Amino acid sequence: MVEVKQPGRRVYRTRGSVYGALIATAATVGLVALALIPGRAQVAGYVGAPLWALATWRAWHLGLQVEGAGVKVSGFIFSRRVPWSDIDHGTIMPSGSYPYVAHLVRKHGRAPIVITGISGPRGKTEPHRLEVQRPVDELNALLAQSQARNR
């Protein structure tokens, strides 16, 4: 079992999610620069920069955030808060064409929540699985600590 201290609003995500956020940031900066250059392309910058800025903001929040009462799972569009009492465990399952994606398995037979920010590349290799397994193990350790406090 992994022993983890309760982090202060740490976002759990994999390298791929951070790389995606960096690429979105670069695209936003490029579009802002385009908006500053006079000419036809300026319109594309005016339209694209705010849209990419929004996408960049979401990309930087993608993942799982631990809070005092539970976790917040942030996806591309929506975020969901789940209290510790509703979480059974974290696990890795396939999602779409990705073989290793973290899921939050809830109690009472409710559907698992896909944690988009914690996923590996499409290749089915042991290093890809281990990259996703680390944050899942930390989540399960935090869940065990929460359950121990509430006993």
JOGI-V249919 format. One record per helix or strand of 2 or more residues. SS is the DSSP state (h for helix, s for strand). FROM is the first residue (numbers start at 1). TO is the last residue. If there is no record, write none. Layout:
# JOGI-V249919
ss | from | to
SS | FROM | TO
SS | FROM | TO
This chain:
# JOGI-V249919
ss | from | to
s | 11 | 12
h | 15 | 36
h | 41 | 61
s | 63 | 66
s | 70 | 74
s | 79 | 83
h | 84 | 86
s | 87 | 95
s | 98 | 106
s | 113 | 119
h | 126 | 149
